[in-house]
Amino acid sequence: MADWPSSLSFRSAALNPDSLADIASGTELTVDRLSPGSQPSSVLQTQSPDHWALDVTEINNHVHANGRLRPGIAGILLILEGEGSTICGIPLHGGSVISLAPGASLEAKLHPGAKWMGTVMSVRHWEQIEAQTTGMIPERRLASATVAKISPAQAAALSALARTTAVEFSKSTQGPLPAAGLRHQFDDYVSAVVEANASANLRYQAIDRTYWRRLRQAYSARDFIIANLHDPISMTDLCLAAGVSRRQLEYAFQDAFAVTPRQFIHLRRLNEIRRALLRSEPSRTVTDIALDHGVSHLGRFAISYRALFGESPRQTLATVRSRSQRYVLR
């Protein structure tokens, strides 16, 4: 890989065996082909100047790669399909998570059909997410690579989340990327992978089951949400605000609100938008108000709004303005 970019960047590329050295962000690789070329391999690759990246990779060549992660960079691979491939001597099986220690030596035997989602980030970034997700101080990594088997349901959910995140990143082709918002999406994906990995290895801080403490934790996170509702909010932000792990916060929100933290953010945002529509000035549009409240997908927002309130946001606005006009005529 070349140096980290000066600004957030995305690429969707077909790679022949001669260009596979650039297939993994945060690494330095040498790649040898072991059979004649076939179909190009492919990668969806997002890289940030803050030293984090997401790669969605599909290999369609028989190659051998060796090299290392860059110093100070840690990595996680969510394996979707293995097809007889190995990384660091670990067979690639769908539904497994491989954790790569900072600066780890890498050696890979790759066959056509291997697929994975790869993330890399600075060690400090990784440790912050791991501590907030599991409630534990990350262990010092002695092995260069470790593997955990996760459930098929977890693998499917993580794959869908990674692809959704990659699609959001791909919109960089349509204009400047909102770096802060995408960092939050990246952190949420990594946190979900860390949670699945910790669950597979039974590594969690014990859940605090004291009802009143859990309510206080949920209310602290709620106050943070309300104060920052117009900005992107990650699970890491909420965990830091409440001073608890991701798993603990999930339980706390179920006690306090009977929804997940993510659902609470979404529903609170919809309610705030409705209140803004009900008191809006004539010059304001639905799009203006939605964007002011942190909405990035207007189509999905309209569907969610109708599902919750039984009418579209435009109908809400039209009803309010119709009433205002009747009052003026009187």
C-alpha positions in Angstrom: 0.0 0.0 0.0 1.1 3.6 -0.7 1.2 6.1 2.1 -2.1 7.0 3.8 -4.1 9.5 1.8 -4.3 13.2 2.6 -8.1 13.1 2.7 -10.7 10.4 3.0 -10.8 8.3 -0.2 -12.7 5.4 -1.8 -11.9 3.2 -4.7 -13.7 0.3 -6.4 -11.1 -1.6 -8.4 -10.5 -4.8 -10.4 -7.0 -6.0 -9.7 -4.8 -8.3 -11.8 -2.1 -10.4 -10.1 0.5 -7.6 -10.7 -1.5 -5.1 -8.7 -2.6 -7.3 -5.7 0.1 -5.9 -3.5 -2.3 -2.9 -3.0 -5.2 -5.1 -1.9 -4.9 -4.7 1.8 -4.8 -1.3 3.5 -2.2 -0.7 6.2 0.1 -3.5 4.9 3.3 -3.9 2.9 3.1 -7.0 0.7 4.9 -8.9 -2.0 2.6 -11.0 -4.1 3.7 -14.0 -6.3 1.3 -15.6 -8.7 1.2 -19.4 -8.4 -0.9 -20.2 -11.6 -1.8 -18.4 -14.8 -4.1 -15.4 -14.3 -7.9 -15.9 -14.3 -10.6 -13.3 -13.6 -9.4 -10.1 -11.9 -9.7 -9.9 -8.1 -11.7 -7.0 -6.7 -11.7 -4.6 -3.8 -13.9 -1.9 -2.4 -11.4 0.2 -0.4 -11.9 3.2 1.9 -8.9 4.8 3.5 -8.7 7.7 6.0 -5.8 10.0 6.7 -6.5 9.1 10.4 -5.0 5.6 9.7 -8.2 3.5 9.5 -9.5 1.6 6.5 -12.2 -0.8 5.3 -11.5 -3.3 2.5 -14.1 -5.6 1.0 -12.0 -8.1 -0.9 -12.7 -11.0 -3.3 -9.7 -13.0 -4.7 -9.9 -14.6 -8.1 -6.3 -15.6 -8.5 -4.0 -18.3 -7.1 -1.2 -16.3 -5.4 1.2 -16.3 -2.4 1.6 -13.1 -0.4 4.0 -12.2 2.3 4.8 -9.0 4.2 3.5 -7.3 7.4 1.1 -4.9 8.9 2.6 -1.5 9.3 3.9 -0.6 12.8 1.3 0.7 15.1 -1.6 -0.7 13.0 -3.9 -3.6 14.0 -6.3 -5.5 11.8 -9.4 -7.6 11.8 -10.6 -9.9 9.0 -14.2 -11.2 8.8 -13.9 -14.2 6.6 -16.9 -14.8 4.3 -15.4 -17.7 2.1 -12.1 -19.5 2.3 -11.8 -21.9 -0.7 -8.7 -23.5 0.8 -6.9 -20.3 1.4 -4.8 -19.5 4.6 -3.5 -16.4 6.3 -0.7 -16.7 8.8 -1.2 -20.4 8.6 -4.8 -20.1 9.7 -7.3 -21.8 7.3 -9.9 -19.3 6.1 -13.4 -20.5 6.9 -16.6 -18.5 6.4 -17.9 -17.1 9.7 -14.5 -16.7 11.4 -12.8 -13.6 12.6 -9.0 -13.3 12.4 -7.3 -10.6 14.6 -3.9 -9.4 13.5 -1.5 -7.9 16.0 0.2 -4.5 15.3 3.1 -5.0 12.9 2.3 -8.7 12.5 4.2 -10.7 9.9 1.7 -11.8 7.2 1.9 -14.8 4.9 -1.1 -15.9 2.8 -1.9 -18.6 0.4 -4.9 -17.4 -1.6 -7.2 -19.3 -4.0 -9.9 -18.0 -6.3 -13.2 -17.5 -4.4 -11.7 -16.3 -1.1 -13.7 -13.4 0.3 -13.3 -11.2 3.4 -14.0 -7.9 5.0 -10.8 -6.3 6.3 -10.4 -3.4 8.7 -7.2 -1.8 9.9 -6.7 1.1 12.4 -4.2 2.5 14.8 -3.6 0.5 18.0 -5.0 3.3 20.1 -8.1 3.4 18.0 -8.5 -0.4 18.3 -7.9 -0.4 22.0 -10.5 2.3 22.6 -13.2 0.4 20.7 -12.3 -2.9 22.3 -12.4 -1.5 25.8 -15.7 0.2 25.3 -17.3 -2.8 23.6 -16.2 -5.5 26.1 -15.7 -3.4 29.2 -12.2 -4.8 29.5 -8.7 -3.4 29.0 -7.4 -5.1 25.8 -4.9 -7.9 26.4 -1.4 -7.5 25.0 -1.3 -9.5 21.8 1.5 -12.1 21.9 0.5 -14.1 18.8 0.7 -12.3 15.4 -2.8 -13.7 14.5 -5.6 -15.3 16.4 -8.9 -16.8 15.1 -12.4 -17.1 16.5 -15.4 -18.9 15.1 -18.7 -16.8 15.2 -22.2 -18.0 14.6 -23.8 -18.0 11.1 -26.3 -15.3 12.2 -23.5 -13.1 13.5 -21.5 -13.6 10.3 -24.5 -12.7 8.1 -25.3 -9.6 10.2 -21.7 -8.4 10.1 -21.4 -9.0 6.4 -24.6 -7.0 5.8 -23.3 -4.2 8.0 -19.9 -4.1 6.3 -21.5 -4.0 2.9 -23.8 -1.2 3.9 -20.9 0.7 5.4 -18.9 0.2 2.2 -21.8 1.5 0.1 -22.0 4.6 2.2 -18.3 5.1 1.7 -18.7 4.6 -2.1 -20.7 7.8 -2.2 -17.4 9.7 -2.2 -17.7 9.5 -6.0 -20.7 11.8 -5.8 -19.0 14.5 -3.7 -16.9 15.2 -0.6 -17.1 12.5 2.1 -18.3 13.6 5.6 -15.3 12.3 7.4 -16.7 12.4 11.0 -19.9 10.6 10.0 -18.0 7.9 8.2 -15.6 7.4 11.1 -18.6 6.8 13.3 -20.0 4.2 10.9 -16.6 2.5 10.7 -16.3 2.4 14.5 -19.8 0.9 14.8 -18.9 -1.8 12.4 -15.6 -2.6 14.2 -17.4 -2.6 17.5 -19.9 -5.2 16.2 -17.0 -7.4 15.0 -15.2 -7.0 18.3 -18.4 -7.9 20.1 -18.9 -11.1 18.1 -15.2 -12.0 18.6 -15.4 -11.4 22.3 -18.6 -13.5 22.5 -16.9 -16.4 20.7 -14.0 -16.2 23.2 -16.2 -15.6 26.2 -14.3 -12.3 26.9 -16.7 -9.9 28.6 -16.8 -7.8 31.7 -19.6 -9.2 34.0 -23.0 -7.4 33.4 -24.1 -5.1 36.2 -27.6 -6.3 36.9 -28.5 -3.6 39.4 -31.6 -2.0 38.0 -31.2 1.5 39.2 -27.6 1.7 38.1 -28.6 0.5 34.7 -31.3 3.2 34.5 -28.7 5.9 35.4 -26.4 4.5 32.7 -29.2 4.6 30.1 -30.2 8.2 31.1 -26.6 9.4 30.9 -26.4 8.1 27.3 -29.9 9.5 26.6 -28.7 13.0 27.7 -25.7 12.7 25.4 -27.9 11.7 22.5 -30.2 14.7 23.0 -27.3 17.1 23.3 -25.7 15.7 20.1 -28.7 14.7 18.1 -27.9 16.8 15.0 -24.5 15.1 14.7 -23.5 11.5 13.9 -23.4 9.4 17.1 -21.5 6.1 17.4 -21.8 3.4 20.0 -18.3 4.3 21.2 -19.5 7.8 21.9 -22.4 6.5 24.0 -20.3 4.0 25.9 -17.8 6.8 26.8 -20.7 9.1 27.8 -22.2 6.4 30.1 -18.9 4.9 31.2 -19.9 1.3 30.4 -19.3 -1.4 27.8 -21.4 -1.7 24.7 -23.0 -4.9 26.1 -23.9 -3.2 29.4 -25.4 -0.3 27.6 -27.6 -2.6 25.4 -29.0 -4.1 28.6 -29.5 -0.7 30.2 -31.5 0.7 27.3 -33.7 -2.4 27.3 -34.5 -1.7 30.9 -35.0 2.0 30.5 -36.6 2.3 27.0 -37.3 -1.3 25.7 -35.3 -0.5 22.6 -31.6 -0.6 21.6 -29.4 2.5 21.7 -29.4 2.6 17.9 -33.2 2.4 17.8 -33.5 5.1 20.5 -31.3 7.5 18.4 -33.4 6.8 15.3 -36.7 7.2 17.1 -35.7 10.3 19.0 -34.5 11.9 15.8 -37.8 11.2 14.1 -39.8 12.7 17.0 -37.6 15.8 17.0 -38.1 16.2 13.3 -41.9 15.9 13.8 -41.8 18.6 16.5 -39.8 20.8 14.1 -42.3 20.3 11.3 -45.2 21.1 13.6 -43.7 24.5 14.4 -41.9 25.2 11.2 -41.8 28.6 9.4 -43.4 28.8 5.9 -40.0 29.1 4.2 -38.7 25.8 5.6 -39.0 22.5 3.7 -39.0 18.9 4.9 -35.5 18.4 3.4 -34.2 21.5 5.3 -35.5 20.2 8.6 -34.5 16.6 8.1 -30.9 17.6 7.1 -30.7 19.9 10.2 -31.4 16.9 12.4 -28.6 14.7 11.0 -30.6 12.8 8.4 -28.4 11.5 5.5 -30.9 9.3 3.6 -34.1 11.2 2.8 -35.8 8.2 1.2 -35.3 5.9 4.2 -36.2 8.8 6.5 -39.6 9.3 4.8 -40.4 5.6 5.0 -39.5 5.4 8.7 -41.4 8.6 9.5 -44.6 7.3 7.8 -44.2 3.9 9.7 -44.0 5.7 13.0 -46.5 8.5 12.6 -48.9 7.2 9.9 -48.3 10.0 7.5 -45.5 11.3 5.4 -43.5 14.3 6.6 -44.8 16.3 3.7 -48.4 15.6 4.9 -47.5 16.7 8.4 -46.1 20.0 7.0 -49.1 20.5 4.6 -51.6 19.9 7.5 -49.8 22.5 9.7 -49.8 25.1 7.0 -53.4 24.5 6.0 -54.4 25.1 9.6 -52.3 28.3 9.7 -54.0 29.6 6.6 -57.4 28.9 8.1 -56.5 30.9 11.2 -55.3 33.8 9.0 -58.5 33.8 7.0 -60.6 34.0 10.1 
